[in-house]
Amino acid sequence: MTTLEKQAPKLSPQVSLGTPSSDQTYIQGLKYLWKIKNEDDFLIRTIAHDHNISIPVAHVLYSRGHLDKEKIRSFLFSSYEKDVPHASGLKGIDIAVQRILQAIENQEKILIFGDYDVDGVTSSSLMLLALIPLGAQINFYLPNRVKDGYGLSTKAVKRAAQNGFKLIITVDNGITAQQAAQEAQELGIDLIITDHHRPHGELPKALCIINPNQDDCPYPYKKLAGVGVTFKLMSLIYELKNLSFPDKIYELLTLGTIADVVPLTGENRYWVRYGLSKINKQTSLAFNVLAQNSSLSKSAYNSLDIGFMIAPQINALGRLDDAREAVKFMISSDLSDVERIGKILKEINEARKKVDRTIYEEIEGAIINKSIDLERENIIIAAHTDWPAGVIGLVAGKLMHNYGRPTLLFHLDNKEKVAKGSCRSIPEFNIFDALSEKKDILLSFGGHSFAAGLKLKQEDLPELKAHLEKRILDYVSPQDLQPKITLDAILDLPEATQKLITDIEPLEPFGNENPQPMFLIKNATLLNQATLLKDKHLKCSIFSNGTIKQIIFFNRPELLPLLNNIGDKSFHVAAYVTKNEWQGSVKIELQGVDIAIQD
């Protein structure tokens, strides 16, 4: 464990890249190891012909395993009938619906217990927006990240009982709330748990639990966000009452699903597409303020706009002193209230960025001076008293991506002598399962294969570090521990046109398990000198196959001296193709990710 004061257990270095699989080509870029599936030219051209799409987009479909006509059509054209299982398939949902309707009819007090992240805030907002028009006597509680911690507590249940609540419904939490559930039972409060996190250990004794990840839940789609589970429960109530949701419900579902980074496949893909269509017809007050805060002005918003520009601001909601303001912001029709909170959010988000940057640079410095020695250690683990628990997850994600290693960062609470941590892991290493094997030293934990939160005694950090270092060697190869990117298709620069953008759009929404396509541009040369924007973003023009395109590499200032000394030597580029809209004009540009210099 590295606190930037204490050293971690050391392991022998791993240097072999291993043997690449026969269907993949590997290219070593300056920062990342590039992977691209070997192409079947005939099949790619057949896909392009059958679906009237450009060769690079057909190549993307091929690389992602969409090979036959039926599978491609199913992916490109989502439908309610095909992609959305009926809500009644969720275990426990019928009991929940009847109990909620009974509470509304008898005017019993209902408490929504949410969470301070975007998923929890949008879930709470969605349930309020759905149940208030039905006449529910309802209120909500969002815990404070610092004062209350995560999840339903016995303290919160006792307070609910004192205030006369007869029914508590958790959203985006509760699957590990055994003690709180027992307290509710003893105090005569019915508890409905709605959650999407993986259960571990004994399930809480609640009236019912709605979570598709329960072992015995028959619901076929397991990847809903917490807001998705909330949505399914509310949709069944509205179906029974023969009512339609207001459009705002779909906006909340879309924001929460994208922000929680659940896979944008299957049902999630359908609902995010549907929600974006609603957003692009009419945005809410809250969305408008968040877009203005980001200087985001477009004819149509997509999932990447929400994921990179809107969602980070919504994450700031959980850092407000009064968590109730978060829900007020999301659903209020009072413009002055929304603008007031929106201004605070912008300030908090800007301050958060500075804290993120400071923590990242501190850990990167430890890697450079080898107090975190990535030649000997396979996992990045670091801790500090000054790192706020609310931002370390974002930094852990960035470190995991840039260094290719599972990353665990901890806030050290010296008063309680505990460490509160956030984990982000690579696809090859299931961090949830690895943590489950050390439950004996964990005070609490929850999450899924790629991300988790946990708390343990500070004295147990070295033991956890040693366990994870030993365990990872059972699952991953040294090649898996390199920072890497997956390229989807080869792109000739003349193909980077509006036609390509038009053909890419049916592949959206982009996100987890359906990323924005990344292209390989071969044998480019630099045209004129590269320049730096704001001392960190590199901008230049490249030439290939008779075409010139402008390209920008965000946060890659180290490329400047290299490119400006490259002369007429050619290089490969890994890049996204983007559409730049400005004052009514549209320009096709490239967003660079990495370069590979040819021998």
Buried (B, 14 or more C-beta within 10 A) or exposed (E): BBBBEEEBEEBEEBEEEEEEEEEEBBBEBEBBBBBBBEBBEEBBBBBBEEBEBBBBBBBBBBBBEBBEEEEBEBBEEBEEEEBBBEBEBBBBBBBBBEBBBEBBEEEBBBBBBBBBBBBBBBBBBBBBBBBEEBEBBBBBBBBBBBEBBBBBBBEBBBEBBEEEBBBBBBBBBBBBBBEBBBBBBEBEBBBBBBBBBBBBEEBBEBBBBBBBBBEEBEBEBBBBBBBBBBBBBBBBBBBEEEEEBEBBBBBBBBBBBBBBBBBBBBBBBBBBBBBBEBBEEEBBBBBBBBBEBBEBEEEEBBBBBBBEBBBBBBBBBBBBEEBEBBBBBBBBEEEEBBBBBBEBBBEBBEEBEEBBEBBBEBBBEBBEEEBBBBEBBBBBBBBBEEBBBBBBBBBBBBBBBBBBBBBBBBBBBEEEEBBBBBBBBBEBBBBBBBBBEBEEBBBBBBBBBBBBBBBBBBEBBBBBBBBBBEBBEEEBBBBBBBBBBBBBBBBBBEBBEEEBBEBBEBBBBBBBBBBBBBBBBBBBEBBEEBEBEEEEBBBBBBBBEEBEBBBBBEEBBEBBEBBBEBEEEBBBBBBBBBBEEEEEEEEBBBBBBBBBBEE
